[in-house]
Amino acid sequence: MTRIRPSRRRLRCKAKNANEQRTAGVNTLKAIAAMSLNRVIGKGGRIPWHLSEDFQWFKRLTIGQVIVMGRKTFETFERPLPHRTTIVLTRSRVPIPGVQTISDLRQLDLAHETRQVYICGGALAYAYALPFCSDLFLTLVKQVVDGDAFFPTFEAQFEPVEELLDRPAFKILHFHNRKTALTA
C-alpha cells in the first residue's frame, strides 16, 4: 500500500494546485466528499457535523468551478451556492431555477470545460460518478456518526496520493483513480 505523506504546504496552496490539475489537456471529473469513520455522509438530509475549517476548504476548492450534485443534495442547500456553476443530476424534467439540470453525466461537455468539475453528493451521485472521477478529495471525520446516507466503497478503485490536512477532528485526503493513473 502506498504511504500517505503529510503535506507541509498550507492548505490554501493545495486547493489552488488541485484546481489547476488537468489530464492531457482534457478536463476530468473530481469528487469532493466528507464521511465519518463508519462512512456516514448524511442524516435526515443534513450533514451530521459542523466543521467550519472543512467548509472553508470546500469553498476554496470549488469557488469559480462547476459543482454537480443530486437533486436531494441540492434541495438541502435550498439555492445554488454562490460563485459556482451548479448542475443538478436528476431524472425529473422540471426545471430548477438558477441551475442547469442533466439526467446523465455523459451530458457534461468536459472536453470544452475550462473549469474543474466536482461531484459533491449525495450518496447516489457518488456511487454513479466515482468510476468516472480521476480524483477524490475526501474529508475523513474522525468519529463514528449515526446516519442514513453512506459513502460508497472506493478503496479498490482509488489509491491514496497525499494527506492534505490533519486536524484532531478530521483529515483531508487526496486519492487518485487507479485506472486514470495508468492512462495519464
Backbone as a ProteinNet text record, in pm:
[ID]
protein_1_A
[PRIMARY]
MTRIRPSRRRLRCKAKNANEQRTAGVNTLKAIAAMSLNRVIGKGGRIPWHLSEDFQWFKRLTIGQVIVMGRKTFETFERPLPHRTTIVLTRSRVPIPGVQTISDLRQLDLAHETRQVYICGGALAYAYALPFCSDLFLTLVKQVVDGDAFFPTFEAQFEPVEELLDRPAFKILHFHNRKTALTA
[TERTIARY]
83.5	0	87.8	49.5	123	106.1	214.5	206.1	157.2	78.9	30.5	125.3	181.6	272.9	202.2	213.6	150.5	217.8	137.9	190.1	238	348.5	397.5	349.5	286.9	236.2	105.2	74.3	-52.4	-166.9	-280.3	-398.9	-438.7	-426.4	-463.9	-386.1	-258	-177.5	-225.2	-259	-304.6	-433.9	-526.1	-652.8	-628.4	-539	-509.4	-448.4	-352.9	-290.4	-390.9	-482.8	-582.7	-670.6	-700.7	-783.5	-710.2	-578.8	-502.1	-471	-501.3	-465.9	-551.2	-490.2	-558.4	-492	-563.4	-507.9	-502	-384.2	-362.3	-450.3	-469.9	-545	-695.2	-744.1	-887.4	-926.8	-1032.1	-1079.6	-1138.2	-1127.3	-1180.6	-1273	-1357.3	-1441.1	-1357.2	-1389.2	-1327	-1441.2	-1421.5	-1522.3	-1467	-1555.2	-1519.6	-1628	-1584.5	-1680.1	-1625.2	-1715.1	-1676.7	-1754.8	-1684.2	-1751.7	-1692.7	-1772.5	-1726.7	-1652.2	-1600.9	-1528.3	-1616	-1747.7	-1839.4	-1911.1	-1848.8	-1889.6	-2014.6	-2065.2	-2183.6	-2149.8	-2240.6	-2226.6	-2347.7	-2455.7	-2573.8	-2671	-2757.5	-2865.9	-2984.4	-3095.2	-3215.6	-3197	-3115.4	-3094.6	-2997.6	-2925.3	-2828.7	-2694.4	-2589	-2456.5	-2456.3	-2424.6	-2437.6	-2319.4	-2246.4	-2138.3	-2121.5	-2051.4	-2019.8	-1870.4	-1796	-1652	-1622.8	-1615.2	-1601.7	-1476.1	-1366.8	-1244.2	-1262.1	-1338.1	-1367.3	-1458.7	-1556.4	-1642.9	-1561.2	-1463.9	-1378.2	-1293.2	-1244.2	-1169.4	-1257.5	-1381.7	-1475.2	-1497.1	-1514.9	-1538.3	-1417.2	-1296.7	-1175.8	-1155.3	-1184.8	-1162.7	-1265.1	-1389.3	-1497.3	-1535.7	-1490.8	-1529	-1480.8	-1569	-1535.3	-1536.2	-1571.5	-1569.5	-1712.6	-1725.9	-1855.6	-1877.9	-1995	-2028.1	-2150.3	-2143.7	-2251.8	-2301.3	-2432.5	-2489.8	-2624.7	-2668	-2800.7	-2907.9	-3029.9	-3141.4	-3164.5	-3162.1	-3187.2	-3080.6	-2956.9	-2849.5	-2872.1	-2908	-2934	-3045.8	-3149.2	-3261.8	-3221.1	-3114.7	-3068.6	-3002.5	-2947.6	-2887.1	-2993.3	-3105.2	-3219.2	-3195.4	-3072.7	-3040.5	-2900.4	-2865.5	-2729.4	-2624.3	-2511.4	-2402.7	-2344.3	-2312.2	-2262.7	-2126.9	-2106.6	-1980.4	-1937.1	-2034.4	-2008.8	-2120	-2088.7	-2193.1	-2244.4	-2374.7	-2434.1	-2510.6	-2480.1	-2550.9	-2613.9	-2743.5	-2816.3	-2843.7	-2804.2	-2826	-2962.4	-3058.2	-3194.3	-3263.9	-3359.1	-3439.4	-3560.7	-3590.6	-3706.2	-3680.5	-3784.3	-3773.8	-3816.5	-3853.5	-3896.3	-3772.8	-3769.3	-3651.8	-3637.8	-3514.1	-3483.9	-3422.9	-3484.4	-3433.6	-3289.9	-3207.2	-3070.3	-2966.9	-3008.1	-2912.6	-2939.9	-2840	-2858.1	-2895.9	-2974.1	-3006.3	-2962.2	-2917.5	-2881.2	-2937.9	-2959.9	-3009.1	-2899.9	-2785.8	-2676.8	-2544.8	-2441.4	-2310.5	-2253.6	-2296.3	-2246.1	-2292.3	-2386.9	-2432.2	-2333.6	-2238.9	-2136.4	-2038.4	-2002.3	-1906.6	-1769.2	-1703.4	-1574.9	-1464.6	-1474.2	-1369.5	-1360.1	-1470.7	-1471.2	-1482.5	-1484.8	-1495.8	-1356.4	-1334.9	-1204	-1192.8	-1305.5	-1304.2	-1306.1	-1269.9	-1279.4	-1426	-1458.5	-1595.2	-1591.1	-1661	-1661.4	-1796.5	-1795.8	-1914.3	-1916.2	-2027.4	-2028.4	-2152.9	-2202.9	-2308.3	-2436.8	-2520	-2518.4	-2474.2	-2523.6	-2477.6	-2497.9	-2614	-2639.7	-2552.2	-2533.5	-2447.9	-2303.9	-2255	-2119.2	-2107.5	-2204.3	-2199.2	-2197.9	-2274.5	-2283	-2156.8	-2102.4	-1996.2	-1854.1	-1830.8	-1693.4	-1614.6	-1674.2	-1595.7	-1542.2	-1605.2	-1564.2	-1472.3	-1448.3	-1367.3	-1219.5	-1136.5	-991.9	-937.4	-1000.8	-952.4	-1067.2	-1034.1	-1127.7	-1060.2	-1124.7	-1079	-1174.5	-1125.4	-1211.6	-1173.7	-1271.4	-1255.5	-1300.7	-1211.4	-1245	-1268.5	-1393.7	-1431.4	-1396.4	-1315.9	-1259.5	-1354.7	-1475.5	-1571.8	-1674.5	-1739.6	-1849.5	-1976.1	-2057	-2173.5	-2296.1	-2408.6	-2535.4	-2583.3	-2628.1	-2674	-2754	-2806.3	-2886.2	-2838.3	-2731.1	-2670.2	-2522.3	-2472.4	-2336.7	-2255.8	-2125.3	-2034.8	-2004.1	-2006.1	-1980.5	-1834.5	-1811.6	-1674	-1598.1	-1476.6	-1394.2	-1250.1	-1215	-1075.9	-1010.9	-1085.4	-1026.5	-999.5	-1073	-1060.5	-964.3	-946.8	-864	-745	-632.4	-513.9	-483.8	-434.4	-401.9	-282.9	-294	-185.9	-115.9	-194.9	-135.1	-239.3	-189.3	-271.7	-254.7	-363.9	-356.7	-362.8	-432.8	-450.2	-487.7	-434	-470.1	-498.6	-621.7	-666	-719.9	-736.6	-788.5	-924.2	-1012.8	-1147.9	-1160.6	-1068.9	-1080.5	-947.1	-940.2	-825.6	-877.1	-803.7	-841.2	-737.6	-789	-704.5	-731.8	-627.5	-639.7	-612	-704.9	-691.8	-694.6	-630.6	-630	-686.6	-768.5	-828.1	-717.4	-710.1	-605.7	-610.5	-729.4	-742.5	-690.5	-722.1	-672.3	-524.6	-473.2	-329.1	-251.4	-308.5	-241.2	-244.2	-347.7	-361.3	-307.2	-280.1	-234.3	-88.3
-118.5	0	124.6	223.3	348.3	425.7	475.2	556.5	695.2	751.2	887.5	977.6	1072.6	1165.1	1295.8	1343	1471.2	1584.4	1678.6	1793.4	1899.2	1963.9	2073.5	2207.9	2207.8	2332.9	2371.2	2498.5	2545.9	2492.7	2475.7	2423.2	2508.6	2638.8	2728.7	2695.5	2666.9	2632.2	2501.6	2404.6	2276.5	2294.1	2372.2	2391.6	2455.6	2553	2617.2	2516.5	2436.6	2338.5	2235.5	2194.2	2095.9	2151.4	2280.8	2341.3	2354.7	2353.3	2370.9	2239.5	2125.9	1997.5	1967.9	1912.6	1866.3	1736.7	1654.4	1530.1	1539.7	1548.6	1551.4	1656.5	1771.4	1879.9	1863.4	1751.7	1729.1	1732.9	1806.2	1816	1681.8	1651.7	1527.7	1558.8	1464.8	1477.7	1452	1523.7	1501.1	1494.8	1420.4	1413.2	1478.8	1545.3	1603.3	1560.7	1503.5	1447.2	1452.9	1432	1416.8	1298.4	1209.1	1094.4	1066.6	1001.8	962.9	829.8	784.1	657.4	539.6	550.2	443.9	479.6	566.8	600.8	688.9	739.4	824.8	957.1	1002	1134.7	1222.5	1163.9	1243	1173.3	1255.2	1204.6	1298.8	1244.4	1326.7	1441	1420.9	1525.4	1634.5	1613.5	1711.7	1645.2	1726.7	1678.1	1670.3	1553.8	1537.7	1589.4	1686	1750.3	1891.4	1973.3	2108.2	2131.7	2134.5	2158.5	2279.4	2396.1	2519.3	2519.6	2463.3	2460.6	2373.1	2263.8	2179.7	2253.3	2326.3	2405.3	2509.5	2570.4	2667.8	2600	2480.3	2402	2378	2331.9	2306.4	2434.1	2544.1	2671.5	2710.6	2703.4	2741.4	2652.7	2523.6	2431.6	2449.8	2481.8	2484.4	2622.8	2728.3	2863.4	2885.9	2935.3	2960.4	2835	2721.7	2594.3	2546.2	2426.2	2364.2	2256.2	2258.4	2152.8	2077.7	1946.1	1858.8	1781.7	1782.9	1711.3	1654	1558.4	1502.6	1600.7	1574.1	1663.4	1674.6	1561.8	1565.7	1647.4	1634.5	1714.4	1861.8	1894.9	2035.1	2092	2014.3	2062.7	2095.1	2034.2	2067.4	2205.5	2249.5	2383.2	2490.7	2456	2544.9	2647.8	2669.5	2761.6	2727.7	2771.7	2745	2810.7	2744	2804.2	2920.1	3029.7	3146.7	3123	3190.1	3193.4	3056.9	2972.5	2841.1	2814.3	2736.4	2687.9	2557.7	2551.2	2432.8	2353.5	2225.1	2132.7	2025.7	2003.8	1905.2	1782.9	1668.5	1540.1	1488.6	1481.1	1442.4	1375.6	1289.2	1228.2	1314.6	1410.4	1497.1	1593.4	1620.9	1718	1858	1871.9	2001.2	2089	2208.2	2296.4	2343.5	2363.9	2416	2554	2657.5	2793.6	2811.2	2872.9	2908	2799.9	2682.6	2574.4	2508.1	2436.2	2351	2213.1	2139.5	2002.8	1907.2	1789.9	1683.7	1552.9	1457.4	1327	1220.7	1255.9	1160.3	1237.6	1183.7	1250.8	1268.8	1185.5	1198.6	1328.5	1396.8	1526	1638.9	1612.7	1713	1719.3	1839.5	1856.5	1888.5	1785.6	1804.4	1848.4	1810.8	1845.9	1997	2067.8	2212.7	2292.7	2225.3	2294.1	2330.5	2457.4	2503.5	2501.9	2491.2	2487.4	2343	2324.4	2191.9	2157.1	2030.1	1982.1	1884.5	1920.6	1843.1	1778.7	1649.6	1579.6	1601.3	1651.3	1682.6	1630.1	1515	1448.9	1433.3	1357.6	1274.2	1132.6	1040.1	901.7	839.9	859.7	801.3	864.8	996.1	1064.6	1015.6	998.4	946.4	805.2	718.3	580.3	575.9	663.1	669.5	729.4	834.3	913.1	869.1	808.1	775.4	697.2	601.1	531.6	623.6	740.5	834.5	944.9	947	1054.2	1018	1117	1096.7	1111.7	1196.6	1226.7	1229.7	1201.4	1210.7	1289.4	1396.9	1475.2	1442.5	1371	1316.4	1370.4	1430.4	1467.2	1348.4	1296.1	1185.3	1241.8	1238	1286	1174.8	1208.3	1107.8	1069.9	1028.7	980	890.4	807.5	725.2	808.2	816.8	905.1	825.6	855.4	795.3	864.5	786.2	847.3	752.1	805.8	724.6	734	809.2	817.4	784.6	698	646.5	664.9	686.4	699.8	560.3	543.1	409.6	367.3	237.5	188.9	237.5	278	333	282.1	216.9	183.4	96.5	7	-78.2	0	108	186.1	304	356.9	475.5	443.4	508.7	492.7	625	618.5	742.4	813.2	944	1024.9	1100.8	1174.7	1251.2	1293.6	1324	1381.3	1532.3	1603	1747.4	1824.9	1767.8	1837.2	1735.3	1751.7	1663.6	1748.3	1739	1811.1	1708.7	1745.9	1649.1	1589.5	1665.7	1617.1	1555.6	1586.3	1537.1	1546.9	1478.3	1497.2	1497	1565.3	1573.5	1495.1	1400.8	1310.1	1326.8	1307.8	1312	1172	1120.4	989.5	1007.2	915.6	917.4	785.2	792.5	672.8	588.6	463.1	373.2	359.4	358.2	343.7	466.5	586.3	706.2	725.5	670.6	679.1	600.2	491.4	410.8	475.4	555.1	614.4	755.3	818.1	958.4	967.7
0	0	0	-74.9	-82.5	47.8	101.7	222.4	188	276.1	259.7	336.5	265.6	330.9	362.1	486	516.7	440.6	400.4	327.7	425.3	393	475.3	422.2	305.8	249.2	315.8	306.4	360.1	277.1	339	273	153.9	163.5	54.2	-73.6	-61.8	-178.9	-240.9	-158.8	-210.5	-289.6	-239.3	-310	-445.3	-451.7	-579.3	-677	-629.5	-717	-765.8	-680.6	-720.5	-831.7	-827.5	-931.4	-1063.2	-1061.6	-1184	-1253.9	-1190.7	-1249.3	-1372	-1474.1	-1595.3	-1637.6	-1708.9	-1759.9	-1911	-1966.9	-2111.4	-2179.9	-2117	-2178.5	-2173.5	-2122.9	-2113.9	-1966.8	-1937.3	-1800.7	-1757.7	-1629.7	-1575.7	-1459.2	-1426.5	-1307.7	-1184.7	-1078.4	-948.8	-847.7	-742.1	-637.2	-511.8	-438	-309.7	-211.9	-98.6	-4.3	136.9	232.5	372.8	426.9	495.3	555.9	693.6	777.1	909.9	902.1	1014	1017.7	975.8	996	954.8	823.2	742.1	605.4	596.1	706.8	704.5	637.1	547.2	485.9	515	567.3	595.4	688	746.4	830.8	815.4	769.8	754.3	656.3	552.4	453.6	496.7	602.4	653.3	678.6	684	723.3	876.3	935	1080.9	1163.5	1111.8	1187.3	1132	1207	1159.2	1182	1071.9	1076.9	988.9	1050.2	971.4	884.4	932.9	852.6	728	741	625.5	527.3	577.9	489.3	412.7	479.1	412.2	304.4	331.7	231.5	110.6	131.6	22.6	-58.9	9.8	-58.8	-143.6	-87	-162.3	-284.9	-270	-380.8	-491.9	-455.4	-555.5	-606.3	-542.5	-586.2	-729.8	-814.9	-954	-1040.5	-982.9	-1054.5	-1080	-1130.2	-1156	-1050.9	-987.6	-892.7	-943.8	-932.1	-977.4	-856.4	-836.1	-722	-759	-680.9	-699.1	-653.4	-695.6	-664.2	-513.3	-442.4	-297.9	-226	-267.8	-207.9	-236.8	-361.9	-394.9	-308.2	-284.8	-205	-62.1	-10.2	125	127.9	13.6	6.2	-12.1	-72.7	-96.1	-206.1	-244.8	-354.3	-404.7	-525.3	-574.8	-485.1	-468.6	-392	-471.7	-405.6	-478.5	-545	-657.4	-730.2	-783	-812.1	-871.5	-972.2	-1073.3	-1163	-1103.4	-1077.7	-1016	-1120.8	-1126.7	-1215	-1127.1	-1146.8	-1067.4	-1153.3	-1102.6	-1168	-1122.2	-1215.2	-1180.1	-1297.9	-1266.4	-1371.5	-1405.9	-1321.6	-1343.2	-1458.9	-1534.6	-1643.9	-1600.3	-1474.3	-1421.7	-1401.5	-1464	-1447	-1302.1	-1261.4	-1127.7	-1147	-1094.5	-1114.4	-1065.8	-1149.1	-1111.8	-1133.2	-1181.4	-1204	-1338.4	-1386.1	-1502.7	-1451.4	-1527.9	-1489.6	-1599.8	-1557.9	-1651.2	-1595.4	-1682.5	-1637.7	-1643.8	-1702.1	-1719.5	-1722.8	-1662.5	-1661.7	-1801.8	-1895.1	-2032.2	-2097.4	-2035.8	-2087.7	-2054.4	-1967.6	-1937.1	-2053.1	-2093.9	-2203.2	-2144	-2092.6	-2025.2	-2120.1	-2246.3	-2342.8	-2363.4	-2345.6	-2366.9	-2237.6	-2124.6	-1995.3	-1945.9	-1915.7	-1869.2	-1716.9	-1649.1	-1502.5	-1454.1	-1328.5	-1266.9	-1245.9	-1257.2	-1236.8	-1119.6	-1010.9	-887.9	-863.3	-835.5	-787.6	-636.9	-583.4	-439.9	-368.6	-409.3	-332.5	-408.9	-353.6	-235.8	-268.2	-185.8	-191.8	-329.9	-389.7	-521.8	-629.3	-621	-719.1	-707.6	-585.4	-567.3	-624.5	-592.9	-641.1	-794	-855.4	-1001.2	-1063.3	-1001.2	-1063.6	-1030.6	-916.1	-877.5	-982.6	-1053.1	-1156	-1266.6	-1284.4	-1388.6	-1336.8	-1206.9	-1145.2	-1146.5	-1178.9	-1175	-1034.2	-953.8	-819.5	-720.5	-596.1	-485.3	-374.4	-332.3	-217.8	-104.3	-3.8	99.9	236.6	302.8	442.6	525	605.8	693.9	833.3	877.2	1009.8	1108.8	1209	1298.6	1411.8	1373.6	1471	1401.9	1480.7	1432.2	1451.8	1345.5	1345.5	1304.3	1365.7	1326.7	1199.1	1100.6	977	891.5	779.8	688.4	543.6	519.5	386	401.6	312.4	328	200.7	218.1	104.8	51.7	-80.8	-136.9	-118.5	-127.5	-119.7	-243.3	-221.4	-328.9	-322.5	-214	-185.8	-293	-355.9	-459.8	-588.1	-608.1	-731.4	-719	-598.9	-577.8	-489.8	-520.4	-437	-367.8	-243.7	-172.6	-237.2	-248.7	-304.4	-192.5	-114.9	-5.8	95.4	212.5	317.3	306.8	284.4	264.5	395.2	492.9	620.3	726.4	848.1	958.2	1080.9	1129.1	1247.8	1348	1474	1572.2	1534.4	1473.3	1441.7	1302.9	1211.9	1074.7	1003.4	888.9	799.7	656.8	569.2	428.2	347.6	269.7	192.2	43.7	-35.4	-180.6	-233.8	-313.7	-377.1	-527.9	-599	-746	-796.4	-900	-958.9	-1022	-985.2	-1034.8	-1186.9	-1244.4	-1389.7	-1463	-1413	-1481.3	-1454.2	-1343.8	-1315.5	-1420.3	-1469.8	-1570.9	-1708.9	-1736.8	-1869.1	-1878	-1763.7	-1766.1	-1801.4
[MASK]
++++++++++++++++++++++++++++++++++++++++++++++++++++++++++++++++++++++++++++++++++++++++++++++++++++++++++++++++++++++++++++++++++++++++++++++++++++++++++++++++++++++++++++++++++++++++

